[in-house]
């Protein structure tokens, strides 16, 4: 059973050891392994997973680098949300 009540989602957020600033949002499942439905290839791309935090997501909550509505929709539709690292542009040599 997923913890999703009245447009609130209890969500665990994981990071891996392979890529900095990439996070996996997964709805917390009561009495189940919440990672069992995540595609194996995606899990492998993270390497060793570490639980960062658990949040209650609501439509009014602000997230630093993701749109809350998109996150909640993805959690409901696919069972996870993948937050990719921000795009970093190399500084032009003249700007250093």
Phi, psi and omega in degrees: 000125178279141180278082181226103185229130175049051179061030172239140178233123172279121192228133171265141179241125182245153169234158179249176180260006182262328184220123180293146174063022173253128185232149178243116177266129182224130177297135179292132179248124181290122176071017180224162172281110185291345181267356186295335181262002180280134180305136183302321180298322178293315179300320180295328180292341178273333187077218179288120181273142175232131176289123180270311183195167173238130182234152167264114180268132174227163182297338181268354181287141176261137174245147186297315187230019181216149176280122185301323181294320178293317180300311182296321179297315179296319179298319180287324185274315186250345180089005175197163173226131180256117176260113182279157177296154176294151178285128179250129179257132178294141178291140174297140183306328181288338182272349183286000000 
